[in-house]
Amino acid sequence: MPHVVRRRRGVGAALTLALATAATALPAHAADAGQQGQRDFSVTAHRGGPTRTLGENTMAAFRHSIEAGATAIETDLRRTRDDELVVLHDSGVGRTTNCTGPIGDWTLAQLDRRCREDTSGKPLPHFDELLAFAQRKQGLSLMVELKGSNWSVVQVRRVVRQIKDARLVDRIALSSLRVTVLERVRQLAPGLGNQLIASGWRKVRETRGKVGGYNVPADALTRTRVKRLRKHGITVVGGLSETPAEWQRLQRLGVDGVVVSKVDAYRSWLG
């Protein structure tokens, strides 16, 4: 039986910027290839952009990130015991809420009734709540990771249907560590963005042609590799980078975006 515990825990700040090669907009060739459509990931808040006082993947963090200039929210989707969709990064609820145990041990009703996020004191956001939020924020894009590997066709179809019903296909991309999950996304919604989170270049070689984009560690990228993918209309995002030297190198490589956690340093570097 899942448990509720009494404790609070601070959450470290993390904000991700997907930065364009020229400045803070996606390069023209991305739009020409039709990879991102109307999606703007030039400033993407990782896990919603938590701070010391705003927990990750919370509506409060989402609002704060937009006010700070984010054009997109990166977040995570998991399923409850009764197969409902909630916004949560971990496989369990213990790190970010006053409850314990795997998310799969809880029904949505139990979560809403008993579990509260540490910093906001509110329940975990539902997926439809996130979609409604995006509808109200004109121009906001979402990058949503389908967490875990066990997403059936029926379950992926439900996610896609909710996105279509919200009329947000052109503002959302689904990501995953599993190519099979993204293949289902492409089959069900060819116009919906999709991105494989690759651990290295070998994964890219093994899956090329099966997904629409990649998030690849920066040290696995070269100019030739990026050009080869770009030539075939595949989006390339560099992995986490922390220094001006890394940002400059990734720009020279011609990637569509990079992942940055030191927002202040990045903005200072931009001048």
Backbone torsions as a table, in degrees:
resi	resn	phi	psi	omega
1	MET	NA	131.7	179.2
2	PRO	-65.1	155.6	-175.2
3	HIS	-125.2	152.8	171.5
4	VAL	-104.0	133.6	177.5
5	VAL	-120.6	155.3	-178.8
6	ARG	-104.4	103.8	175.9
7	ARG	-170.5	161.1	176.6
8	ARG	-128.8	147.4	-178.1
9	ARG	-141.6	132.7	178.9
10	GLY	-70.3	155.0	179.3
11	VAL	-119.8	127.5	179.5
12	GLY	-68.3	151.2	-179.3
13	ALA	-75.6	141.6	174.6
14	ALA	-155.6	122.6	176.1
15	LEU	-133.4	133.7	-177.9
16	THR	-108.3	135.7	174.0
17	LEU	-114.8	125.3	170.1
18	ALA	-93.9	109.3	-167.8
19	LEU	-106.4	137.3	-179.4
20	ALA	-75.3	157.4	-175.8
21	THR	-67.6	-28.4	-177.6
22	ALA	-90.8	-43.6	179.4
23	ALA	-158.6	-109.4	-179.2
24	THR	-119.3	20.1	175.0
25	ALA	-123.8	154.9	177.7
26	LEU	-62.6	143.3	-179.8
27	PRO	-65.2	156.5	-175.8
28	ALA	-59.2	-34.9	-175.8
29	HIS	-67.0	-22.3	177.2
30	ALA	-67.4	-44.4	178.9
31	ALA	-67.6	-39.2	-179.4
32	ASP	-60.7	-38.1	-178.8
33	ALA	-79.1	-11.1	178.0
34	GLY	74.1	23.1	-174.5
35	GLN	-76.2	-38.1	-174.3
36	GLN	-107.8	-10.0	-177.2
37	GLY	57.4	-129.4	-179.9
38	GLN	-89.2	1.8	-176.3
39	ARG	-69.9	134.2	179.4
40	ASP	-120.3	102.6	179.7
41	PHE	-104.6	24.0	-175.3
42	SER	-63.9	-30.7	174.9
43	VAL	-133.7	99.0	-173.0
44	THR	-113.2	123.2	-178.1
45	ALA	-83.9	111.5	-178.0
46	HIS	-68.9	126.3	-174.3
47	ARG	53.4	32.0	178.0
48	GLY	84.4	-4.2	178.9
49	GLY	77.6	58.8	-179.7
50	PRO	-68.1	156.4	173.9
51	THR	-125.4	-172.6	178.4
52	ARG	-63.7	-26.8	-175.9
53	THR	-112.5	-5.4	179.4
54	LEU	-122.1	118.3	-175.4
55	GLY	-70.4	156.9	178.4
56	GLU	-64.4	147.5	176.2
57	ASN	55.4	37.7	175.3
58	THR	-113.1	155.0	179.0
59	MET	-62.2	-34.0	178.8
60	ALA	-63.8	-41.7	177.8
61	ALA	-66.2	-40.2	178.3
62	PHE	-58.9	-47.7	-179.0
63	ARG	-62.7	-43.2	-179.6
64	HIS	-61.9	-41.8	-178.3
65	SER	-64.4	-39.5	178.5
66	ILE	-65.6	-41.8	177.5
67	GLU	-62.4	-29.8	179.3
68	ALA	-81.6	-5.3	176.2
69	GLY	112.4	7.0	178.6
70	ALA	-68.1	139.2	175.0
71	THR	-99.5	-10.5	-178.4
72	ALA	-149.7	155.4	175.9
73	ILE	-116.8	126.9	171.1
74	GLU	-98.5	129.1	-176.7
75	THR	-149.9	-177.6	-170.1
76	ASP	-131.6	145.8	-177.6
77	LEU	-123.9	130.3	175.6
78	ARG	-132.6	165.7	-177.4
79	ARG	-111.2	143.4	177.6
80	THR	-85.2	179.7	179.7
81	ARG	-60.1	-33.9	179.1
82	ASP	-96.6	21.6	171.8
83	ASP	66.7	28.2	172.8
84	GLU	-89.5	159.6	-173.1
85	LEU	-104.6	125.8	177.4
86	VAL	-130.8	157.6	179.8
87	VAL	-88.8	112.1	-176.3
88	LEU	-162.5	136.0	179.5
89	HIS	-82.9	-53.1	-173.1
90	ASP	-75.1	162.4	174.8
91	SER	-75.7	-16.4	177.4
92	GLY	-121.7	166.4	-176.5
93	VAL	-97.6	-2.0	-170.2
94	GLY	-68.5	-32.4	-174.6
95	ARG	-75.1	-32.2	-171.6
96	THR	-115.8	-3.4	178.9
97	THR	-131.3	178.3	178.0
98	ASN	-87.1	10.9	179.1
99	CYS	-109.2	174.7	178.8
100	THR	-134.2	165.7	175.0
101	GLY	98.2	166.6	178.5
102	PRO	-64.0	148.5	177.4
103	ILE	-60.3	-29.8	-179.8
104	GLY	-70.8	-7.5	176.2
105	ASP	-87.4	-10.6	-173.2
106	TRP	-111.9	138.9	168.3
107	THR	-83.9	163.7	179.0
108	LEU	-62.5	-40.3	180.0
109	ALA	-62.7	-40.0	178.1
110	GLN	-64.5	-43.6	178.7
111	LEU	-59.9	-47.8	-178.4
112	ASP	-62.8	-35.9	-175.0
113	ARG	-81.3	-34.8	-167.7
114	ARG	-117.8	-27.6	-171.3
115	CYS	-101.1	134.2	179.2
116	ARG	-129.4	136.9	177.4
117	GLU	-66.2	142.9	-169.9
118	ASP	-58.7	-45.3	-172.5
119	THR	-88.1	-34.9	-175.5
120	SER	-94.6	-23.1	-175.5
121	GLY	73.2	15.3	-178.7
122	LYS	-109.7	161.4	177.7
123	PRO	-66.5	164.8	174.4
124	LEU	-60.7	138.1	178.5
125	PRO	-64.1	141.1	171.5
126	HIS	-82.1	156.6	178.8
127	PHE	-61.9	-41.3	-179.7
128	ASP	-67.1	-26.7	174.6
129	GLU	-67.3	-41.4	176.8
130	LEU	-63.5	-43.0	179.8
131	LEU	-63.9	-41.1	178.0
132	ALA	-63.5	-37.7	177.1
133	PHE	-61.6	-46.1	179.8
134	ALA	-63.7	-36.5	178.1
135	GLN	-60.7	-35.7	-178.2
136	ARG	-78.3	-17.9	-177.3
137	LYS	-106.1	89.5	-176.4
138	GLN	-58.2	129.9	178.8
139	GLY	90.5	-12.0	179.7
140	LEU	-72.4	132.5	175.8
141	SER	-106.3	156.4	178.1
142	LEU	-124.8	136.8	171.2
143	MET	-116.5	108.2	-169.6
144	VAL	-113.7	117.3	177.8
145	GLU	-88.5	127.8	173.5
146	LEU	-83.7	102.4	-172.2
147	LYS	-76.1	140.4	179.5
148	GLY	87.9	174.2	-174.8
149	SER	-107.2	-14.5	-170.1
150	ASN	-94.9	59.7	176.1
151	TRP	-102.8	107.1	179.8
152	SER	-74.9	168.8	176.8
153	VAL	-58.4	-41.9	179.9
154	VAL	-62.0	-42.2	-178.3
155	GLN	-70.0	-40.9	176.7
156	VAL	-65.2	-40.1	179.0
157	ARG	-59.3	-37.3	180.0
158	ARG	-65.9	-42.2	177.3
159	VAL	-60.2	-48.3	-179.5
160	VAL	-60.3	-42.7	-179.5
161	ARG	-61.6	-42.1	179.3
162	GLN	-64.1	-38.5	178.1
163	ILE	-65.4	-43.9	179.0
164	LYS	-64.8	-43.3	179.9
165	ASP	-61.7	-32.3	178.7
166	ALA	-82.0	-4.1	-178.6
167	ARG	57.6	47.0	-177.8
168	LEU	-122.0	18.7	-178.0
169	VAL	-57.6	-37.7	-176.9
170	ASP	-82.2	0.9	-179.7
171	ARG	-123.4	9.6	-178.0
172	ILE	-130.8	141.4	168.7
173	ALA	-125.5	136.9	176.1
174	LEU	-98.8	137.2	180.0
175	SER	-125.3	160.9	-179.1
176	SER	-165.1	158.9	170.5
177	LEU	-82.1	-11.1	-172.5
178	ARG	-111.8	121.0	-179.7
179	VAL	-66.0	-31.8	179.9
180	THR	-62.7	-35.5	177.9
181	VAL	-65.0	-43.6	-178.3
182	LEU	-71.7	-30.6	174.9
183	GLU	-62.0	-38.1	177.0
184	ARG	-66.4	-38.9	176.9
185	VAL	-60.4	-46.5	-177.9
186	ARG	-64.7	-37.1	179.4
187	GLN	-67.6	-39.1	-176.0
188	LEU	-83.3	-29.5	-176.4
189	ALA	-149.2	82.1	-178.2
190	PRO	-57.3	-27.3	-178.8
191	GLY	-85.8	-3.9	-178.9
192	LEU	-87.5	130.6	-179.7
193	GLY	-61.5	148.1	177.5
194	ASN	-148.3	145.7	-174.5
195	GLN	-146.4	126.7	176.8
196	LEU	-87.3	130.6	174.7
197	ILE	-87.3	102.1	-172.5
198	ALA	-97.4	138.3	179.9
199	SER	-79.5	-18.2	-179.3
200	GLY	-175.2	-178.6	-175.3
201	TRP	-68.5	-29.3	178.8
202	ARG	-58.2	-40.4	179.3
203	LYS	-64.2	-36.2	177.8
204	VAL	-64.6	-46.8	-179.9
205	ARG	-59.5	-40.4	-175.8
206	GLU	-71.7	-22.2	-171.5
207	THR	-119.8	3.8	-176.9
208	ARG	-59.1	135.4	-177.2
209	GLY	92.8	-9.8	-178.2
210	LYS	-101.7	-15.3	-178.6
211	VAL	-134.8	165.8	-177.3
212	GLY	-92.6	-12.7	-178.5
213	GLY	-166.1	167.9	-178.5
214	TYR	-136.2	145.9	165.1
215	ASN	-111.0	110.8	-169.8
216	VAL	-122.4	138.3	175.0
217	PRO	-53.4	138.1	-174.9
218	ALA	-57.7	-36.4	-176.6
219	ASP	-72.8	-7.0	177.3
220	ALA	-94.1	-3.5	-174.7
221	LEU	-100.8	144.0	170.4
222	THR	-132.9	165.6	179.3
223	ARG	-59.4	-41.7	-179.2
224	THR	-63.4	-43.5	-179.6
225	ARG	-64.2	-43.7	179.7
226	VAL	-63.6	-44.8	180.0
227	LYS	-60.7	-39.9	-178.2
228	ARG	-62.7	-43.5	178.6
229	LEU	-69.3	-44.1	-178.8
230	ARG	-59.7	-37.6	-179.6
231	LYS	-58.6	-32.0	-178.9
232	HIS	-96.0	14.1	175.8
233	GLY	75.3	24.4	-178.2
234	ILE	-100.6	129.3	178.7
235	THR	-73.2	137.8	179.6
236	VAL	-126.4	119.7	176.1
237	VAL	-115.1	128.1	177.8
238	GLY	-73.2	149.3	179.0
239	GLY	-72.3	-172.3	-174.7
240	LEU	-55.2	128.6	175.7
241	SER	-134.1	145.3	-169.7
242	GLU	-122.4	-14.4	-172.1
243	THR	-122.1	156.4	175.8
244	PRO	-56.1	-35.0	179.0
245	ALA	-63.4	-40.2	178.7
246	GLU	-68.4	-42.0	179.8
247	TRP	-62.4	-43.2	-179.6
248	GLN	-65.1	-41.0	179.3
249	ARG	-62.3	-45.1	-179.4
250	LEU	-64.7	-35.5	174.6
251	GLN	-61.1	-44.6	-180.0
252	ARG	-63.4	-31.8	179.7
253	LEU	-71.2	-20.7	177.9
254	GLY	84.7	27.2	178.9
255	VAL	-70.7	161.2	178.0
256	ASP	-75.7	-27.6	-179.5
257	GLY	-167.5	164.4	174.8
258	VAL	-129.5	162.6	179.8
259	VAL	-107.8	123.4	-174.6
260	VAL	-129.6	136.9	176.5
261	SER	-104.9	-26.1	-179.3
262	LYS	-89.1	82.9	-172.8
263	VAL	-64.3	-45.6	-178.7
264	ASP	-61.5	-43.3	179.2
265	ALA	-63.9	-40.3	179.3
266	TYR	-63.1	-45.3	-179.5
267	ARG	-65.7	-36.6	176.2
268	SER	-63.9	-40.2	178.9
269	TRP	-64.2	-37.6	177.9
270	LEU	-65.1	-25.9	-179.1
271	GLY	81.0	NA	NA
